[in-house]
Amino acid sequence: MNQNLSALLIGLVGAAITLSAYSQTFISSTQCITVGLLVLMFGLLVREGFISF
């Protein structure tokens, strides 16, 4: 899979996790936002080529 496409998919997953912070009850909203932002940062690192996925 293309590096840009991988980063886009990771970013979309991170955005979905972040935006679902207040509509789910599995974990607290703060933890959900934190996990979402970490996933977004991972997508950025993949996009910039620091991590090969």
MMTF fields as JSON, N, C-alpha, C and O atoms, coordinates in Angstrom:
{
  "mmtfVersion": "1.0.0",
  "mmtfProducer": "UNKNOWN",
  "numBonds": 211,
  "numAtoms": 212,
  "numGroups": 53,
  "numChains": 1,
  "numModels": 1,
  "chainsPerModel": [1],
  "groupsPerChain": [53],
  "chainIdList": ["A"],
  "bondAtomList": [4, 2, 8, 6, 12, 10, 16, 14, 20, 18, 24, 22, 28, 26, 32, 30, 36, 34, 40, 38, 44, 42, 48, 46, 52, 50, 56, 54, 60, 58, 64, 62, 68, 66, 72, 70, 76, 74, 80, 78, 84, 82, 88, 86, 92, 90, 96, 94, 100, 98, 104, 102, 108, 106, 112, 110, 116, 114, 120, 118, 124, 122, 128, 126, 132, 130, 136, 134, 140, 138, 144, 142, 148, 146, 152, 150, 156, 154, 160, 158, 164, 162, 168, 166, 172, 170, 176, 174, 180, 178, 184, 182, 188, 186, 192, 190, 196, 194, 200, 198, 204, 202, 208, 206],
  "bondOrderList": [1, 1, 1, 1, 1, 1, 1, 1, 1, 1, 1, 1, 1, 1, 1, 1, 1, 1, 1, 1, 1, 1, 1, 1, 1, 1, 1, 1, 1, 1, 1, 1, 1, 1, 1, 1, 1, 1, 1, 1, 1, 1, 1, 1, 1, 1, 1, 1, 1, 1, 1, 1],
  "groupList": [{"groupName": "MET", "atomNameList": ["N", "CA", "C", "O"], "elementList": ["N", "C", "C", "O"], "formalChargeList": [0, 0, 0, 0], "bondAtomList": [1, 0, 2, 1, 3, 2], "bondOrderList": [1, 1, 2], "singleLetterCode": "M", "chemCompType": "L-PEPTIDE LINKING"}, {"groupName": "ASN", "atomNameList": ["N", "CA", "C", "O"], "elementList": ["N", "C", "C", "O"], "formalChargeList": [0, 0, 0, 0], "bondAtomList": [1, 0, 2, 1, 3, 2], "bondOrderList": [1, 1, 2], "singleLetterCode": "N", "chemCompType": "L-PEPTIDE LINKING"}, {"groupName": "GLN", "atomNameList": ["N", "CA", "C", "O"], "elementList": ["N", "C", "C", "O"], "formalChargeList": [0, 0, 0, 0], "bondAtomList": [1, 0, 2, 1, 3, 2], "bondOrderList": [1, 1, 2], "singleLetterCode": "Q", "chemCompType": "L-PEPTIDE LINKING"}, {"groupName": "LEU", "atomNameList": ["N", "CA", "C", "O"], "elementList": ["N", "C", "C", "O"], "formalChargeList": [0, 0, 0, 0], "bondAtomList": [1, 0, 2, 1, 3, 2], "bondOrderList": [1, 1, 2], "singleLetterCode": "L", "chemCompType": "L-PEPTIDE LINKING"}, {"groupName": "SER", "atomNameList": ["N", "CA", "C", "O"], "elementList": ["N", "C", "C", "O"], "formalChargeList": [0, 0, 0, 0], "bondAtomList": [1, 0, 2, 1, 3, 2], "bondOrderList": [1, 1, 2], "singleLetterCode": "S", "chemCompType": "L-PEPTIDE LINKING"}, {"groupName": "ALA", "atomNameList": ["N", "CA", "C", "O"], "elementList": ["N", "C", "C", "O"], "formalChargeList": [0, 0, 0, 0], "bondAtomList": [1, 0, 2, 1, 3, 2], "bondOrderList": [1, 1, 2], "singleLetterCode": "A", "chemCompType": "L-PEPTIDE LINKING"}, {"groupName": "ILE", "atomNameList": ["N", "CA", "C", "O"], "elementList": ["N", "C", "C", "O"], "formalChargeList": [0, 0, 0, 0], "bondAtomList": [1, 0, 2, 1, 3, 2], "bondOrderList": [1, 1, 2], "singleLetterCode": "I", "chemCompType": "L-PEPTIDE LINKING"}, {"groupName": "GLY", "atomNameList": ["N", "CA", "C", "O"], "elementList": ["N", "C", "C", "O"], "formalChargeList": [0, 0, 0, 0], "bondAtomList": [1, 0, 2, 1, 3, 2], "bondOrderList": [1, 1, 2], "singleLetterCode": "G", "chemCompType": "PEPTIDE LINKING"}, {"groupName": "VAL", "atomNameList": ["N", "CA", "C", "O"], "elementList": ["N", "C", "C", "O"], "formalChargeList": [0, 0, 0, 0], "bondAtomList": [1, 0, 2, 1, 3, 2], "bondOrderList": [1, 1, 2], "singleLetterCode": "V", "chemCompType": "L-PEPTIDE LINKING"}, {"groupName": "THR", "atomNameList": ["N", "CA", "C", "O"], "elementList": ["N", "C", "C", "O"], "formalChargeList": [0, 0, 0, 0], "bondAtomList": [1, 0, 2, 1, 3, 2], "bondOrderList": [1, 1, 2], "singleLetterCode": "T", "chemCompType": "L-PEPTIDE LINKING"}, {"groupName": "TYR", "atomNameList": ["N", "CA", "C", "O"], "elementList": ["N", "C", "C", "O"], "formalChargeList": [0, 0, 0, 0], "bondAtomList": [1, 0, 2, 1, 3, 2], "bondOrderList": [1, 1, 2], "singleLetterCode": "Y", "chemCompType": "L-PEPTIDE LINKING"}, {"groupName": "PHE", "atomNameList": ["N", "CA", "C", "O"], "elementList": ["N", "C", "C", "O"], "formalChargeList": [0, 0, 0, 0], "bondAtomList": [1, 0, 2, 1, 3, 2], "bondOrderList": [1, 1, 2], "singleLetterCode": "F", "chemCompType": "L-PEPTIDE LINKING"}, {"groupName": "CYS", "atomNameList": ["N", "CA", "C", "O"], "elementList": ["N", "C", "C", "O"], "formalChargeList": [0, 0, 0, 0], "bondAtomList": [1, 0, 2, 1, 3, 2], "bondOrderList": [1, 1, 2], "singleLetterCode": "C", "chemCompType": "L-PEPTIDE LINKING"}, {"groupName": "ARG", "atomNameList": ["N", "CA", "C", "O"], "elementList": ["N", "C", "C", "O"], "formalChargeList": [0, 0, 0, 0], "bondAtomList": [1, 0, 2, 1, 3, 2], "bondOrderList": [1, 1, 2], "singleLetterCode": "R", "chemCompType": "L-PEPTIDE LINKING"}, {"groupName": "GLU", "atomNameList": ["N", "CA", "C", "O"], "elementList": ["N", "C", "C", "O"], "formalChargeList": [0, 0, 0, 0], "bondAtomList": [1, 0, 2, 1, 3, 2], "bondOrderList": [1, 1, 2], "singleLetterCode": "E", "chemCompType": "L-PEPTIDE LINKING"}],
  "groupTypeList": [0, 1, 2, 1, 3, 4, 5, 3, 3, 6, 7, 3, 8, 7, 5, 5, 6, 9, 3, 4, 5, 10, 4, 2, 9, 11, 6, 4, 4, 9, 2, 12, 6, 9, 8, 7, 3, 3, 8, 3, 0, 11, 7, 3, 3, 8, 13, 14, 7, 11, 6, 4, 11],
  "groupIdList": [1, 2, 3, 4, 5, 6, 7, 8, 9, 10, 11, 12, 13, 14, 15, 16, 17, 18, 19, 20, 21, 22, 23, 24, 25, 26, 27, 28, 29, 30, 31, 32, 33, 34, 35, 36, 37, 38, 39, 40, 41, 42, 43, 44, 45, 46, 47, 48, 49, 50, 51, 52, 53],
  "secStructList": [7, 7, 2, 2, 2, 2, 2, 2, 2, 2, 2, 2, 2, 2, 2, 2, 2, 2, 2, 4, 4, 4, 6, 7, 7, 1, 1, 7, 2, 2, 2, 2, 2, 2, 2, 2, 2, 2, 2, 2, 2, 2, 2, 2, 2, 2, 2, 2, 6, 1, 1, 7, 7],
  "xCoordList": [0.844, 0.0, 0.889, 1.958, 0.449, 1.174, 1.334, 0.442, 2.478, 2.75, 1.731, 1.285, 1.361, 0.388, -0.988, -1.69, -1.376, -2.668, -2.708, -3.721, -1.613, -1.534, -1.68, -2.42, -0.978, -1.058, -2.464, -2.95, -3.126, -4.492, -5.441, -6.273, -5.316, -6.19, -5.942, -6.888, -4.681, -4.358, -4.923, -5.465, -4.799, -5.34, -6.845, -7.392, -7.523, -8.982, -9.411, -10.392, -8.678, -8.98, -8.747, -9.563, -7.646, -7.363, -8.406, -8.807, -8.849, -9.884, -11.199, -11.907, -11.524, -12.761, -12.71, -13.705, -11.562, -11.417, -11.56, -12.246, -10.91, -10.969, -12.389, -12.853, -13.075, -14.419, -15.46, -16.52, -15.163, -16.116, -15.948, -16.542, -15.163, -14.848, -16.085, -16.145, -17.062, -18.215, -19.428, -20.472, -19.31, -20.463, -20.305, -21.178, -19.224, -19.024, -18.8, -18.492, -18.956, -18.862, -17.826, -17.777, -16.998, -16.027, -14.883, -14.505, -14.338, -13.261, -13.638, -14.576, -12.909, -13.247, -12.943, -12.161, -13.561, -13.38, -11.94, -11.427, -11.287, -9.894, -8.989, -8.102, -9.199, -8.401, -8.665, -7.743, -9.894, -10.253, -9.595, -9.083, -9.603, -8.954, -7.45, -6.835, -6.854, -5.423, -5.048, -4.081, -5.801, -5.521, -5.687, -4.868, -6.73, -6.951, -5.818, -5.386, -5.333, -4.231, -2.932, -2.13, -2.71, -1.527, -1.587, -0.57, -2.767, -2.923, -2.681, -2.056, -3.167, -2.909, -1.416, -0.911, -0.712, 0.731, 1.444, 2.416, 0.971, 1.545, 1.352, 2.266, 0.178, -0.072, 0.848, 1.313, 1.112, 2.032, 3.443, 4.126, 3.874, 5.209, 5.312, 6.359, 4.248, 4.231, 4.303, 5.033, 3.546, 3.509, 4.859, 5.265, 5.553, 6.848, 7.976, 9.082, 7.711, 8.707, 9.592, 10.561, 9.273, 10.069, 9.778, 10.64, 8.558, 8.148, 7.669, 6.823, 8.212, 7.791, 6.7, 6.899, 5.556, 4.41, 3.989, 3.035],
  "yCoordList": [-1.18, 0.0, 1.243, 1.251, 2.261, 3.513, 4.153, 4.056, 4.805, 5.441, 6.535, 6.675, 7.308, 8.379, 7.825, 8.377, 6.745, 6.132, 5.527, 5.618, 4.917, 4.367, 5.48, 5.338, 6.58, 7.706, 8.29, 8.684, 8.348, 8.863, 7.965, 8.457, 6.661, 5.739, 5.8, 5.765, 5.891, 6.019, 7.328, 7.359, 8.395, 9.693, 9.668, 10.257, 8.994, 8.892, 8.098, 8.445, 7.041, 6.262, 7.12, 7.105, 7.861, 8.736, 9.819, 10.131, 10.395, 11.422, 10.837, 11.471, 9.639, 8.999, 8.693, 8.87, 8.239, 7.969, 9.261, 9.298, 10.315, 11.594, 12.162, 12.658, 12.089, 12.646, 11.818, 12.332, 10.542, 9.698, 9.787, 8.993, 10.724, 10.801, 10.971, 10.424, 11.71, 11.996, 11.146, 11.285, 10.261, 9.443, 7.981, 7.171, 7.625, 6.244, 6.205, 7.224, 5.03, 4.9, 3.866, 3.514, 3.368, 2.333, 2.895, 2.303, 4.014, 4.666, 6.133, 6.621, 6.827, 8.229, 9.087, 8.693, 10.246, 11.116, 11.616, 11.779, 11.86, 12.31, 11.237, 11.534, 9.99, 8.902, 8.697, 8.392, 8.859, 8.686, 9.757, 9.454, 10.993, 12.075, 11.842, 12.07, 11.392, 11.124, 10.023, 10.163, 8.936, 7.834, 8.304, 7.971, 9.067, 9.575, 10.46, 10.348, 11.336, 12.215, 11.44, 11.786, 10.403, 9.562, 8.832, 8.698, 8.362, 7.707, 8.703, 8.359, 9.934, 10.965, 11.266, 11.448, 11.32, 11.541, 10.376, 10.583, 9.158, 7.991, 8.101, 7.792, 8.535, 8.735, 9.787, 9.64, 10.844, 11.88, 11.325, 11.631, 10.512, 9.914, 8.963, 8.89, 8.241, 7.361, 8.195, 7.858, 9.282, 10.149, 10.788, 10.911, 11.195, 11.842, 10.854, 11.262, 9.569, 8.557, 8.141, 7.408, 8.599, 8.191, 6.76, 6.082, 6.293, 4.932, 4.291, 4.842, 3.135, 2.413, 1.439, 0.584, 1.561, 0.728, -0.104, -0.875],
  "zCoordList": [0.0, 0.0, 0.0, 0.61, -0.67, -0.772, 0.614, 1.458, 0.836, 2.131, 2.429, 3.568, 1.415, 1.629, 1.964, 2.811, 1.309, 1.575, 2.979, 3.672, 3.389, 4.748, 5.778, 6.751, 5.565, 6.5, 6.527, 7.587, 5.367, 5.317, 6.11, 6.871, 5.933, 6.66, 8.168, 8.956, 8.566, 9.99, 10.537, 11.642, 9.772, 10.191, 10.329, 11.261, 9.416, 9.509, 10.74, 11.398, 11.045, 12.254, 13.5, 14.421, 13.534, 14.671, 14.84, 15.961, 13.731, 13.801, 14.298, 15.08, 13.85, 14.296, 15.79, 16.494, 16.275, 17.709, 18.506, 19.527, 18.033, 18.737, 18.746, 19.772, 17.61, 17.534, 18.286, 18.644, 18.525, 19.244, 20.76, 21.49, 21.236, 22.665, 23.53, 24.631, 23.058, 23.905, 23.57, 24.208, 22.575, 22.208, 22.599, 22.287, 23.269, 23.689, 25.193, 25.811, 25.771, 27.231, 27.66, 28.839, 26.745, 27.112, 27.947, 28.958, 27.54, 28.288, 28.471, 27.842, 29.328, 29.593, 28.365, 27.499, 28.303, 27.144, 27.04, 25.933, 28.158, 28.132, 27.563, 26.763, 27.965, 27.437, 25.95, 25.194, 25.535, 24.136, 23.272, 22.194, 23.732, 22.992, 22.929, 21.888, 24.022, 24.058, 23.074, 22.325, 23.07, 22.142, 20.701, 19.844, 20.429, 19.082, 18.603, 17.456, 19.466, 19.081, 18.897, 18.029, 19.691, 19.497, 18.165, 17.485, 17.787, 16.489, 15.364, 14.361, 15.514, 14.513, 14.392, 13.284, 15.511, 15.475, 14.799, 14.073, 15.028, 14.37, 12.859, 12.094, 12.427, 11.005, 10.409, 9.278, 11.16, 10.696, 10.532, 9.555, 11.486, 11.393, 10.21, 9.567, 9.916, 8.749, 7.48, 6.548, 7.445, 6.257, 5.984, 4.829, 7.029, 6.858, 6.582, 6.226, 6.741, 6.426, 7.58, 7.382, 8.797, 9.951, 10.356, 10.914, 10.077, 10.38, 9.091, 8.387, 8.792, 7.592, 7.974, 8.838, 7.341, 7.698, 6.537, 6.643]
}
